[in-house]
Amino acid sequence: MKLDLHVHTRFSKDSNADIDALIYYAKKNGLDGFAVCDHDVIEGGPFTVQRASELGSDLLIIPGVEITTSEGHLLALGINESIAPGLSPAETIKQARAQNAVVILPHPFKITSHGIGYVEGLDVDAVEVLNSRCLTDGPNNKARKTATLLGLAQVGGSDCHVPEMIGMSYTEIDVKERSLSAVLDAIREGKVKPGGKKTPKIFVIKQMFTNAQKRTAKILGRD
């Protein structure tokens, strides 16, 4: 199966991505499913599962979250309850494990996107070694090299904030059964392979500009 394991919806503070549009483009772009990983909120996952069902889509939707730890971001897939932001990476992982979630370290060396900056010593199931929103190859190359040295599973995700870019990078997952539990188990077992390419820079730069406008409006009390 081909899944994008890092997708943001309109539930993320820095994304206006329409969920119906994400479902549409995910299918159009050849995906079998995707993981909803909004920033510090879990509501987007269940809502997307519901919308996919209502639309008659056969996409597999993984409820997840991108958690802001005290040192950077972590992804938790298959999560059911919120985890407070600002905790240490170790405590965040501990709480995710208590929910039997799969833990992925996203863009660890992309400091501009709150990458944690290291891999060794973290109890993660996989490392995101192909993040489509990296403007240069350096962060992805370093993540791939480090994950290889440590013998950790390697995955890809678009980190998309606009529907059209879903699936720019993805993860090929070796499963015999098309189910959430089978996919999560396959990630835990390392039956994964990253694929895809980077998002065109114009989309990344446009989103950075939009986020800057939002921050300015908030500072000025106009949001």
C-alpha positions as CSV (number, residue, x, y, z in Angstrom):
1,M,0.0,0.0,0.0
2,K,1.1,3.6,-0.7
3,L,0.3,6.0,2.1
4,D,1.3,9.6,2.9
5,L,2.2,9.5,6.6
6,H,2.3,13.2,7.2
7,V,-0.7,15.3,6.2
8,H,-2.2,18.5,7.6
9,T,-5.8,19.6,7.4
10,R,-7.7,22.8,8.2
11,F,-7.6,21.7,11.9
12,S,-3.9,22.7,11.9
13,K,-3.2,26.3,12.8
14,D,-1.0,26.7,9.8
15,S,-3.2,25.0,7.2
16,N,-6.5,25.7,5.5
17,A,-6.5,22.4,3.6
18,D,-10.1,21.4,2.9
19,I,-10.7,17.8,4.0
20,D,-12.9,16.8,1.0
21,A,-10.2,18.2,-1.3
22,L,-7.5,16.2,0.5
23,I,-9.5,13.0,0.0
24,Y,-10.0,13.8,-3.7
25,Y,-6.4,14.6,-4.4
26,A,-5.1,11.6,-2.4
27,K,-7.0,9.3,-4.7
28,K,-6.1,11.3,-7.8
29,N,-2.4,11.2,-6.8
30,G,-2.4,7.5,-6.5
31,L,-2.5,7.0,-2.7
32,D,-4.2,4.1,-0.8
33,G,-4.5,6.3,2.2
34,F,-2.9,8.9,4.4
35,A,-2.2,9.9,8.1
36,V,-3.8,13.1,9.4
37,C,-1.1,14.7,11.6
38,D,-2.4,18.2,12.6
39,H,-0.4,20.3,15.0
40,D,-1.2,19.4,18.7
41,V,-4.9,18.6,17.9
42,I,-6.4,15.2,17.2
43,E,-9.9,16.2,15.9
44,G,-8.8,16.2,12.2
45,G,-8.2,12.4,12.2
46,P,-11.7,11.2,13.2
47,F,-13.4,13.9,11.2
48,T,-11.5,12.8,8.1
49,V,-12.3,9.2,8.7
50,Q,-16.0,10.2,8.9
51,R,-15.8,12.3,5.7
52,A,-14.1,9.5,3.8
53,S,-16.9,7.2,4.8
54,E,-19.6,9.7,3.9
55,L,-18.0,10.3,0.5
56,G,-17.8,6.5,-0.2
57,S,-14.0,6.6,-0.4
58,D,-11.9,3.5,0.0
59,L,-8.9,5.4,1.3
60,L,-7.4,4.2,4.6
61,I,-7.3,7.2,7.0
62,I,-4.9,7.0,10.0
63,P,-5.8,9.3,12.8
64,G,-2.6,10.9,14.1
65,V,-1.1,14.1,15.5
66,E,2.1,16.1,15.2
67,I,3.1,16.9,18.7
68,T,5.2,19.9,19.7
69,T,7.6,18.5,22.4
70,S,10.1,20.7,24.4
71,E,12.7,19.9,21.7
72,G,10.8,19.6,18.5
73,H,8.1,17.7,16.7
74,L,7.0,14.0,16.9
75,L,4.3,12.1,15.0
76,A,2.0,9.7,16.7
77,L,-0.2,7.5,14.5
78,G,-3.2,5.6,15.7
79,I,-3.8,7.9,18.6
80,N,-7.1,8.4,20.4
81,E,-6.4,10.9,23.1
82,S,-4.6,14.3,23.1
83,I,-1.0,14.6,24.4
84,A,-0.1,17.9,25.9
85,P,2.5,19.9,23.9
86,G,5.7,21.0,25.6
87,L,6.6,17.7,27.3
88,S,10.0,16.2,26.8
89,P,10.4,13.9,23.8
90,A,10.8,10.9,26.2
91,E,7.7,11.7,28.1
92,T,5.7,12.4,24.9
93,I,6.8,9.0,23.5
94,K,5.9,7.3,26.8
95,Q,2.4,8.8,26.6
96,A,2.0,7.8,22.9
97,R,3.1,4.3,23.7
98,A,0.5,4.1,26.4
99,Q,-2.1,4.5,23.6
100,N,-0.3,1.8,21.5
101,A,0.5,4.5,18.9
102,V,3.2,4.3,16.3
103,V,5.8,7.0,16.9
104,I,7.7,8.6,13.9
105,L,10.4,11.2,14.1
106,P,9.6,13.8,11.3
107,H,12.1,16.0,9.6
108,P,14.6,15.6,12.5
109,F,17.3,17.9,10.9
110,K,15.0,20.5,9.5
111,I,15.4,23.1,12.2
112,T,13.2,25.7,10.6
113,S,10.3,23.3,11.1
114,H,11.0,22.4,14.7
115,G,13.1,19.3,13.9
116,I,14.4,17.7,17.1
117,G,17.9,17.8,15.7
118,Y,19.0,14.2,16.6
119,V,17.8,10.6,16.4
120,E,19.9,8.4,18.6
121,G,18.4,7.6,21.9
122,L,14.8,8.2,20.9
123,D,12.4,5.3,21.1
124,V,10.8,5.7,17.7
125,D,9.4,3.2,15.3
126,A,10.6,5.1,12.2
127,V,12.4,8.2,10.9
128,E,10.9,10.4,8.2
129,V,13.8,10.5,5.7
130,L,11.9,12.1,2.9
131,N,9.9,15.2,3.8
132,S,8.6,16.9,0.7
133,R,8.7,20.4,2.2
134,C,12.5,20.5,2.6
135,L,13.8,23.3,0.3
136,T,17.2,21.6,0.1
137,D,18.3,18.0,0.2
138,G,20.5,18.3,3.2
139,P,18.0,17.6,6.0
140,N,16.5,14.5,4.2
141,N,20.0,13.2,3.3
142,K,21.2,13.5,6.9
143,A,18.0,11.9,8.3
144,R,18.5,9.0,5.8
145,K,22.1,8.5,6.7
146,T,21.5,8.6,10.4
147,A,18.5,6.2,10.3
148,T,20.6,3.8,8.2
149,L,23.5,3.9,10.7
150,L,21.0,3.2,13.6
151,G,19.1,0.5,11.8
152,L,15.8,2.4,12.0
153,A,12.8,2.1,9.6
154,Q,12.6,4.9,7.1
155,V,9.4,6.5,5.9
156,G,8.3,9.4,3.7
157,G,5.6,12.0,4.1
158,S,4.5,15.1,2.1
159,D,4.0,17.3,5.2
160,C,1.4,18.9,2.9
161,H,-0.6,22.0,3.9
162,V,-2.5,22.3,0.6
163,P,-4.5,19.5,-0.9
164,E,-2.8,19.4,-4.3
165,M,0.5,18.4,-2.7
166,I,-0.7,15.3,-0.8
167,G,1.4,12.3,-1.8
168,M,4.4,14.2,-3.2
169,S,6.3,11.9,-0.9
170,Y,4.9,8.8,0.6
171,T,5.6,5.4,2.2
172,E,5.2,2.0,0.5
173,I,4.0,-0.4,3.2
174,D,4.1,-4.1,2.8
175,V,0.8,-5.5,4.1
176,K,-1.4,-8.4,3.2
177,E,-4.5,-6.9,4.9
178,R,-6.0,-3.5,4.2
179,S,-6.6,-2.3,7.7
180,L,-5.4,0.2,10.2
181,S,-4.0,-2.3,12.6
182,A,-2.1,-4.1,9.8
183,V,-0.6,-0.9,8.5
184,L,0.5,0.2,12.0
185,D,2.0,-3.2,12.7
186,A,3.9,-3.1,9.4
187,I,5.4,0.2,10.3
188,R,6.5,-1.2,13.7
189,E,8.0,-4.1,11.9
190,G,9.9,-1.9,9.4
191,K,8.1,-3.2,6.4
192,V,8.3,0.3,4.8
193,K,10.0,2.1,2.0
194,P,10.0,5.9,1.4
195,G,9.3,7.3,-2.1
196,G,8.4,10.4,-4.0
197,K,9.9,13.8,-4.4
198,K,10.0,17.3,-3.0
199,T,7.1,19.8,-3.2
200,P,7.7,22.6,-5.8
201,K,9.4,25.5,-3.9
202,I,6.6,27.9,-4.9
203,F,4.1,26.0,-2.7
204,V,6.4,26.0,0.3
205,I,7.4,29.6,0.0
206,K,3.7,30.7,-0.5
207,Q,2.8,28.9,2.7
208,M,5.7,30.4,4.6
209,F,4.5,33.9,3.5
210,T,0.9,33.1,4.5
211,N,2.1,31.9,8.0
212,A,4.1,35.1,8.4
213,Q,1.0,37.1,7.6
214,K,-1.0,35.1,10.2
215,R,1.6,35.7,12.9
216,T,1.8,39.4,12.2
217,A,-2.0,39.7,12.3
218,K,-2.0,37.9,15.7
219,I,0.6,40.2,17.1
220,L,-1.4,43.2,16.0
221,G,-4.6,41.7,17.4
222,R,-6.3,41.4,14.0
223,D,-6.8,37.6,13.9
